[in-house]
Amino acid sequence: MSTLLPTHWSDTGSDDFLDNHPFDEIQVGDSASLVRAVTNRDIQLFAAVSGDVNPAHVDALYAKSSRFHGIIAHGMLGASLISTLLGTRFPGPGTIYLGQTLKFHAPVHIGDTLTITVTVKTRDAAHHRLLLDARCSNQDGVDVITGEAEVMAPTEKLRIRRTDLPEALLADKNLRYDQLLAAASAYKPIRMGVVHPCSTEALTGAVDAARLGLIEAVLIGPVAKIRSLAEAHQLDLSGLEVVDVPHSHAAAAKAVAMVRAGELAALMKGSLHSDELLSQVVNAQTGLRTGRRMSHVFVLDVPRYPKPLLITDAAINVSPDFDAKVDIVQNAIDLAHALGVPCPKVAVLSAVETVTAKLRSAMDAAALSKMADRGQITGGLVDGPLAFDNAVSMAAAQTKGIRSEVAGDADILVVPDLESGNMLAKQLEYLGDAQAAGIVMGASVPIVLTSRADSAHSRIASCAIAVLCAADRSKASS
């Protein structure tokens, strides 16, 4: 082999197999390379596996203010590509990595295209060892990493089927949350009554939402209990108004009265039962009724779904009749508009995607779709009946031959009843790792109807949604 000219080795086999280059085929000067574009996903995966969460790599706000003016890749992420080249291409399978020296010359930014090249410098025939020059350069030809790698090369020709790796699912739990807060921050904070905030989560959510400038929090409940809770958890209530009432029932009544008096623009449930608050809200004489049925809408960020997913009604209307479903659909469409979806796609769910008199939900879905076609429900595309799978999966919809602008791409899922909706939403949250927020539509003001198990994070997101709803209503009335 010593009489051969240096060779630049490249892949010539199938993508399904890894082919190596035994020691006897390799001479000094031989080289190989691979090209890889660096994505934010690469950086996040490397951080997750290594535990290296240096803010220069994962915190966009910090990174923007750093000397690099943006997120940069870990140095060892680039270095790992040298190992990739040695272990999978040249020399390839059977190679044993013995050592490496590295120098880092320049940062690697998201979107950079790296070319990794290794070149044989010396051969040790007695031990089948190779010393290789290793370098990593960017799309501008600038070396970002240089060094040497020492390996023991394979002695036998190998062809091994490439292993299929499991799909790595990355859920950026802050992305849509940050987008939601950014959208809400474009508007002035709304004056929100927080009803009986006598749990840690309820009080923390209200205080944090106020500190973020989303709301002007008015805490309505037993003042001694609220202040004691704040002191125990080091929550600063300075600048927040506290309305003293003796108990949760009085807090609900007072909050509704303050809305009717024009003192509050929204409500948020604290640590009282939903029924206790809603009984005051729906009171025919003293409540917050409008001409439309009230309904609840969950807003979910589901990791495997490409956009926010709204589910309704899973909290208020137990077994809604057809007229109630008309309002439920329209409420959800109005919320989607407030969230910036100009023409939401509404999937009315049933157990099947065919119209059948055997299922009331299927008949209701068909009628709701026809009402939307005739302009009796406005602002969105409504289709049904659709089963859950073909409402959210384009592949499932195509397999079943469904022709629909909604199927496989729904923004809103309208469930048959509260039981099915609540189970669906909670399954997505607890088994699908979805981030949940929620709001009541159809009242004279937005109402954040949180669960007692909701985190402060969820309560803040729900406050942001209320801000956007209030802003949308203001635009509509002006």
C-alpha positions as CSV (number, residue, x, y, z in Angstrom):
1,M,0.0,0.0,0.0
2,S,2.9,2.4,0.5
3,T,3.3,2.8,-3.3
4,L,-0.3,4.2,-3.7
5,L,-1.0,7.8,-3.8
6,P,-2.9,9.3,-0.8
7,T,-6.6,8.8,-1.1
8,H,-9.6,10.8,0.1
9,W,-12.0,8.1,1.3
10,S,-15.7,8.7,0.9
11,D,-18.9,6.7,1.4
12,T,-19.7,4.5,-1.6
13,G,-22.0,1.9,0.0
14,S,-25.6,1.9,1.0
15,D,-27.0,4.2,3.7
16,D,-28.2,1.0,5.4
17,F,-24.7,-0.2,6.0
18,L,-21.4,1.0,7.6
19,D,-18.2,-0.1,5.6
20,N,-14.8,0.2,7.2
21,H,-11.2,0.5,5.9
22,P,-8.8,-2.0,7.4
23,F,-5.3,-0.8,8.4
24,D,-3.5,-2.5,5.4
25,E,-5.6,-0.3,3.0
26,I,-4.6,2.9,4.6
27,Q,-1.5,5.0,4.0
28,V,0.0,8.2,5.2
29,G,-1.8,11.2,3.6
30,D,-5.2,9.4,3.3
31,S,-8.1,11.4,4.5
32,A,-11.8,11.4,4.9
33,S,-14.5,14.0,5.7
34,L,-18.1,14.6,6.6
35,V,-20.3,17.6,6.4
36,R,-22.9,18.5,9.1
37,A,-25.2,21.5,9.6
38,V,-25.6,22.5,13.2
39,T,-29.1,23.1,14.4
40,N,-30.6,24.3,17.7
41,R,-32.0,20.8,18.1
42,D,-28.4,19.4,18.0
43,I,-27.4,21.8,20.8
44,Q,-30.4,21.0,22.9
45,L,-29.9,17.2,22.6
46,F,-26.2,17.5,23.5
47,A,-27.1,19.6,26.5
48,A,-29.7,17.1,27.6
49,V,-27.3,14.1,27.3
50,S,-24.2,15.8,28.7
51,G,-26.0,17.9,31.4
52,D,-24.0,21.0,30.2
53,V,-26.6,23.7,30.4
54,N,-24.1,26.6,30.3
55,P,-26.4,29.5,29.4
56,A,-24.2,30.4,26.4
57,H,-25.6,27.2,24.8
58,V,-29.2,27.1,26.0
59,D,-30.4,30.5,27.2
60,A,-31.2,32.7,24.2
61,L,-31.6,35.9,26.2
62,Y,-28.3,35.5,28.0
63,A,-26.5,34.4,24.8
64,K,-27.7,37.5,23.0
65,S,-25.9,39.7,25.5
66,S,-22.7,37.7,25.4
67,R,-19.6,38.4,23.3
68,F,-20.9,35.9,20.8
69,H,-24.3,37.7,20.3
70,G,-26.3,34.4,20.2
71,I,-26.4,30.8,21.2
72,I,-23.2,28.8,20.3
73,A,-22.7,25.1,20.2
74,H,-20.8,23.3,22.9
75,G,-17.1,22.8,21.9
76,M,-17.4,19.1,22.5
77,L,-20.4,18.9,20.1
78,G,-18.0,19.8,17.3
79,A,-15.3,17.5,18.7
80,S,-17.8,14.6,18.8
81,L,-18.2,14.8,15.1
82,I,-14.5,13.8,14.8
83,S,-15.4,10.7,16.7
84,T,-18.4,10.2,14.4
85,L,-16.1,10.3,11.3
86,L,-13.5,7.9,12.8
87,G,-16.0,5.4,14.1
88,T,-18.5,5.2,11.2
89,R,-16.5,6.1,8.1
90,F,-12.7,6.2,8.3
91,P,-11.3,3.9,9.4
92,G,-14.9,2.9,10.4
93,P,-16.4,0.0,12.4
94,G,-13.8,-1.8,14.5
95,T,-11.8,1.4,15.2
96,I,-10.7,1.9,18.8
97,Y,-10.2,5.5,19.9
98,L,-7.0,5.8,21.9
99,G,-6.5,9.6,22.4
100,Q,-7.2,13.0,21.2
101,T,-5.8,16.6,21.5
102,L,-7.9,19.6,20.6
103,K,-7.7,23.3,20.3
104,F,-10.9,25.5,19.9
105,H,-10.4,28.5,17.7
106,A,-13.8,30.0,17.0
107,P,-17.4,29.6,18.1
108,V,-19.9,27.5,16.2
109,H,-23.3,29.2,15.7
110,I,-26.7,27.7,14.9
111,G,-26.9,27.3,11.2
112,D,-23.2,26.9,10.6
113,T,-22.1,24.1,8.3
114,L,-19.1,22.2,9.5
115,T,-16.7,20.1,7.5
116,I,-14.8,17.6,9.6
117,T,-11.7,16.2,8.0
118,V,-9.1,13.6,9.3
119,T,-5.8,12.9,7.6
120,V,-3.3,10.2,8.4
121,K,0.0,11.5,9.7
122,T,1.8,8.4,10.8
123,R,1.3,4.6,10.7
124,D,2.5,2.1,13.4
125,A,2.3,-1.3,11.6
126,A,3.3,-3.3,14.6
127,H,0.3,-2.1,16.6
128,H,-2.0,-1.1,13.8
129,R,-2.1,2.4,15.1
130,L,-2.8,5.6,13.2
131,L,-2.1,9.2,14.2
132,L,-4.4,11.5,12.3
133,D,-4.6,15.3,11.9
134,A,-8.2,16.3,12.8
135,R,-9.8,19.6,11.9
136,C,-13.3,21.1,11.9
137,S,-14.0,24.1,9.7
138,N,-17.1,26.2,9.0
139,Q,-18.7,27.3,5.8
140,D,-16.3,30.2,5.5
141,G,-13.3,27.9,5.6
142,V,-12.4,29.0,9.1
143,D,-10.9,26.3,11.4
144,V,-13.0,26.2,14.5
145,I,-11.3,23.1,16.0
146,T,-7.9,21.5,15.3
147,G,-6.1,18.7,16.9
148,E,-4.8,15.1,16.6
149,A,-6.5,11.8,17.1
150,E,-4.8,8.4,17.8
151,V,-6.7,5.2,16.9
152,M,-6.2,1.5,16.6
153,A,-7.5,0.7,13.1
154,P,-9.4,-2.5,12.3
155,T,-7.6,-5.3,10.6
156,E,-10.5,-7.0,9.0
157,K,-12.9,-5.8,6.4
158,L,-16.3,-5.2,7.9
159,R,-19.8,-4.3,6.6
160,I,-22.3,-3.8,9.4
161,R,-26.0,-2.8,9.1
162,R,-26.5,0.7,10.4
163,T,-28.4,0.7,13.7
164,D,-31.7,2.5,13.7
165,L,-31.7,4.9,16.6
166,P,-34.9,5.7,18.6
167,E,-36.4,9.1,17.8
168,A,-35.4,11.7,20.3
169,L,-38.4,13.8,21.2
170,L,-37.5,17.3,22.3
171,A,-40.2,19.3,24.0
172,D,-39.4,23.0,24.4
173,K,-41.7,23.7,27.3
174,N,-40.8,27.4,27.2
175,L,-41.1,28.2,23.5
176,R,-44.8,28.7,23.2
177,Y,-45.1,29.9,26.8
178,D,-42.6,32.7,26.0
179,Q,-44.4,33.4,22.7
180,L,-47.7,33.7,24.6
181,L,-46.2,36.0,27.2
182,A,-44.6,38.1,24.5
183,A,-48.0,38.5,22.7
184,A,-49.7,39.5,25.9
185,S,-47.0,42.0,26.9
186,A,-48.0,44.1,23.9
187,Y,-51.1,45.2,25.8
188,K,-51.6,47.0,29.1
189,P,-52.1,44.8,32.1
190,I,-55.7,44.1,33.0
191,R,-57.2,44.4,36.4
192,M,-57.9,40.8,37.5
193,G,-59.7,39.6,40.6
194,V,-58.0,36.6,42.1
195,V,-60.7,34.8,44.0
196,H,-59.6,33.3,47.3
197,P,-55.9,32.9,46.6
198,C,-55.2,30.8,49.8
199,S,-52.9,28.1,48.4
200,T,-49.3,28.4,47.5
201,E,-49.9,27.8,43.8
202,A,-52.8,30.2,43.5
203,L,-51.0,33.1,45.3
204,T,-47.7,32.5,43.6
205,G,-49.3,32.4,40.2
206,A,-51.1,35.7,40.9
207,V,-48.0,37.4,42.3
208,D,-45.8,36.2,39.4
209,A,-48.4,37.3,36.7
210,A,-48.5,40.8,38.3
211,R,-44.7,41.0,38.5
212,L,-44.5,40.1,34.8
213,G,-46.8,43.0,34.0
214,L,-49.7,40.8,32.7
215,I,-52.3,41.8,35.3
216,E,-53.0,44.2,38.1
217,A,-53.8,41.5,40.7
218,V,-56.6,42.2,43.2
219,L,-56.5,39.5,45.8
220,I,-60.0,38.8,47.2
221,G,-60.1,36.6,50.3
222,P,-59.3,36.5,54.1
223,V,-56.5,39.1,54.4
224,A,-54.8,37.5,57.4
225,K,-54.7,34.1,55.7
226,I,-53.3,35.6,52.5
227,R,-50.6,37.6,54.2
228,S,-49.6,34.7,56.4
229,L,-49.2,32.5,53.3
230,A,-47.2,35.2,51.5
231,E,-44.9,35.6,54.5
232,A,-44.4,31.8,54.8
233,H,-43.3,31.6,51.1
234,Q,-41.5,34.9,50.9
235,L,-44.0,36.4,48.4
236,D,-43.9,40.2,48.1
237,L,-47.5,41.6,48.1
238,S,-46.4,45.2,48.0
239,G,-48.4,47.2,45.5
240,L,-51.1,44.5,45.2
241,E,-54.6,45.3,46.4
242,V,-56.1,42.9,48.9
243,V,-59.9,42.9,49.5
244,D,-60.7,41.3,52.8
245,V,-63.7,38.9,53.0
246,P,-64.3,36.2,55.6
247,H,-64.4,33.0,53.4
248,S,-64.4,31.6,49.9
249,H,-68.1,32.0,49.2
250,A,-67.9,35.6,50.1
251,A,-64.8,36.0,47.9
252,A,-66.7,34.6,44.9
253,A,-69.7,36.9,45.5
254,K,-67.5,40.0,46.0
255,A,-65.5,39.3,42.9
256,V,-68.6,39.0,40.7
257,A,-70.0,42.2,42.2
258,M,-66.7,44.0,41.5
259,V,-66.9,42.9,37.8
260,R,-70.5,44.2,37.5
261,A,-69.4,47.5,39.0
262,G,-66.7,47.8,36.4
263,E,-63.9,47.5,38.9
264,L,-62.4,44.3,37.4
265,A,-61.7,43.2,33.7
266,A,-61.2,39.5,34.4
267,L,-61.3,36.9,37.2
268,M,-59.0,34.0,38.2
269,K,-60.1,31.2,40.4
270,G,-57.9,30.6,43.4
271,S,-58.1,27.8,45.9
272,L,-61.9,27.4,46.1
273,H,-64.1,24.8,44.2
274,S,-65.1,25.7,40.7
275,D,-68.7,25.3,41.5
276,E,-68.5,27.8,44.3
277,L,-67.2,30.5,41.9
278,L,-69.4,29.5,38.9
279,S,-72.6,29.5,40.9
280,Q,-72.0,33.2,41.4
281,V,-71.0,33.8,37.8
282,V,-74.1,32.1,36.3
283,N,-76.6,33.6,38.7
284,A,-79.4,35.0,36.4
285,Q,-79.8,38.2,38.4
286,T,-76.4,39.1,39.8
287,G,-74.0,37.0,37.7
288,L,-72.0,37.6,34.5
289,R,-74.2,36.0,31.9
290,T,-74.3,37.2,28.3
291,G,-76.5,36.0,25.5
292,R,-74.2,33.0,25.0
293,R,-73.7,29.8,26.9
294,M,-70.5,29.9,29.0
295,S,-67.9,27.2,28.2
296,H,-64.3,26.3,29.1
297,V,-61.5,25.9,26.7
298,F,-58.2,24.2,27.4
299,V,-55.2,25.5,25.6
300,L,-52.6,22.8,25.3
301,D,-49.0,22.8,24.1
302,V,-48.6,19.1,23.1
303,P,-44.9,18.1,22.3
304,R,-45.9,15.9,19.3
305,Y,-48.3,18.4,17.8
306,P,-47.0,21.3,15.7
307,K,-49.2,24.0,17.1
308,P,-51.4,24.9,20.1
309,L,-54.4,22.6,20.5
310,L,-57.7,23.8,22.0
311,I,-60.1,21.3,23.7
312,T,-63.6,22.3,24.6
313,D,-65.7,21.8,26.8
314,A,-64.0,19.8,29.4
315,A,-64.9,21.7,32.6
316,I,-68.3,23.3,32.7
317,N,-71.0,21.8,30.5
318,V,-71.5,18.2,31.6
319,S,-73.7,16.9,28.8
320,P,-74.4,19.8,26.5
321,D,-77.4,19.7,24.2
322,F,-77.1,20.8,20.6
323,D,-77.8,24.5,21.2
324,A,-75.1,24.6,23.9
325,K,-72.7,23.0,21.5
326,V,-73.3,25.8,19.0
327,D,-72.1,28.3,21.6
328,I,-69.2,26.0,22.7
329,V,-67.9,26.0,19.2
330,Q,-68.3,29.7,18.7
331,N,-66.6,30.5,22.0
332,A,-63.6,28.3,21.0
333,I,-63.3,30.0,17.6
334,D,-63.4,33.4,19.3
335,L,-60.6,32.4,21.6
336,A,-58.5,31.1,18.7
337,H,-58.9,34.5,17.1
338,A,-57.7,36.2,20.2
339,L,-54.6,33.9,20.2
340,G,-53.8,34.9,16.6
341,V,-55.4,32.1,14.6
342,P,-57.4,33.9,11.9
343,C,-59.4,30.9,10.6
344,P,-59.1,28.0,13.1
345,K,-59.9,24.5,12.0
346,V,-62.5,22.9,14.3
347,A,-62.8,19.1,14.5
348,V,-66.1,18.0,16.1
349,L,-65.3,14.7,17.7
350,S,-67.1,11.4,17.8
351,A,-66.1,7.8,18.1
352,V,-66.3,7.5,14.3
353,E,-65.9,9.7,11.3
354,T,-69.1,8.6,9.6
355,V,-72.5,10.2,10.1
356,T,-74.7,7.7,11.9
357,A,-78.0,8.0,13.8
358,K,-76.7,5.5,16.4
359,L,-74.4,8.1,17.9
360,R,-75.8,11.5,19.0
361,S,-72.3,13.0,18.9
362,A,-72.0,12.1,15.2
363,M,-75.3,13.6,14.4
364,D,-74.5,16.8,16.4
365,A,-71.1,17.0,14.6
366,A,-72.7,16.8,11.2
367,A,-75.3,19.5,12.0
368,L,-72.6,21.8,13.5
369,S,-70.6,21.4,10.3
370,K,-73.6,22.3,8.1
371,M,-74.4,25.3,10.3
372,A,-70.8,26.6,9.7
373,D,-71.2,26.0,6.0
374,R,-74.3,28.3,6.1
375,G,-72.7,31.0,8.2
376,Q,-74.6,30.2,11.4
377,I,-71.2,29.6,13.1
378,T,-68.6,32.0,11.9
379,G,-64.9,32.6,11.9
380,G,-63.6,29.1,11.4
381,L,-63.7,25.9,9.3
382,V,-65.8,23.3,11.1
383,D,-65.9,19.6,10.2
384,G,-67.3,16.5,11.8
385,P,-67.8,13.9,12.8
386,L,-64.1,13.1,13.1
387,A,-62.5,10.5,15.3
388,F,-59.6,11.7,17.4
389,D,-57.0,10.0,15.3
390,N,-58.0,11.5,12.0
391,A,-58.6,14.9,13.6
392,V,-54.9,15.3,14.6
393,S,-53.1,12.9,12.2
394,M,-52.9,13.5,8.5
395,A,-51.7,10.0,8.0
396,A,-54.7,8.5,9.7
397,A,-57.1,10.8,7.7
398,Q,-55.5,9.8,4.4
399,T,-55.6,6.1,5.3
400,K,-59.3,6.4,5.9
401,G,-59.8,8.4,2.7
402,I,-61.1,11.5,4.4
403,R,-61.2,14.6,2.3
404,S,-61.3,17.6,4.6
405,E,-59.4,20.8,5.3
406,V,-59.7,20.1,9.0
407,A,-58.8,16.4,9.3
408,G,-55.2,15.9,10.4
409,D,-54.7,19.6,11.1
410,A,-57.2,20.6,13.7
411,D,-56.7,23.7,15.9
412,I,-59.8,23.0,18.0
413,L,-61.2,19.7,19.3
414,V,-64.9,19.8,20.3
415,V,-65.7,16.9,22.5
416,P,-69.1,15.2,23.0
417,D,-69.3,15.8,26.7
418,L,-67.4,16.9,29.8
419,E,-66.3,13.4,30.8
420,S,-64.6,12.6,27.4
421,G,-63.1,16.1,27.2
422,N,-61.7,16.1,30.7
423,M,-60.2,12.6,30.2
424,L,-58.6,13.6,26.9
425,A,-57.1,16.9,28.2
426,K,-55.7,15.2,31.4
427,Q,-54.3,12.3,29.4
428,L,-52.5,14.7,27.1
429,E,-51.2,16.6,30.1
430,Y,-50.1,13.7,32.3
431,L,-49.1,11.1,29.7
432,G,-48.3,13.3,26.7
433,D,-46.4,15.9,28.7
434,A,-48.6,18.7,27.4
435,Q,-48.5,22.1,29.1
436,A,-52.0,23.2,29.9
437,A,-53.7,26.6,30.4
438,G,-57.4,27.3,30.3
439,I,-60.1,30.0,30.3
440,V,-63.9,30.3,30.5
441,M,-65.5,32.0,27.5
442,G,-69.0,33.4,27.1
443,A,-69.2,35.4,30.3
444,S,-69.0,39.2,30.3
445,V,-65.3,39.0,31.2
446,P,-62.6,36.3,30.7
447,I,-62.4,33.9,33.6
448,V,-59.3,31.8,34.4
449,L,-60.7,28.6,35.8
450,T,-57.6,26.8,37.1
451,S,-57.4,23.4,38.7
452,R,-56.1,23.3,42.3
453,A,-53.3,21.1,40.9
454,D,-52.2,23.6,38.3
455,S,-48.8,25.0,38.6
456,A,-47.9,28.7,38.9
457,H,-46.6,28.4,35.3
458,S,-50.0,27.2,34.1
459,R,-51.8,30.0,35.9
460,I,-49.5,32.7,34.4
461,A,-50.1,31.2,30.9
462,S,-53.9,31.4,31.6
463,C,-53.5,35.0,32.7
464,A,-51.7,35.8,29.4
465,I,-54.6,34.2,27.5
466,A,-57.1,36.4,29.5
467,V,-55.1,39.5,28.5
468,L,-55.3,38.5,24.8
469,C,-59.1,37.8,25.1
470,A,-59.7,41.2,26.8
471,A,-57.7,42.9,24.1
472,D,-59.6,41.1,21.3
473,R,-62.9,42.1,22.9
474,S,-61.8,45.7,23.1
475,K,-60.8,45.7,19.4
476,A,-64.2,44.2,18.5
477,S,-66.2,46.8,20.4
478,S,-64.2,49.9,19.2
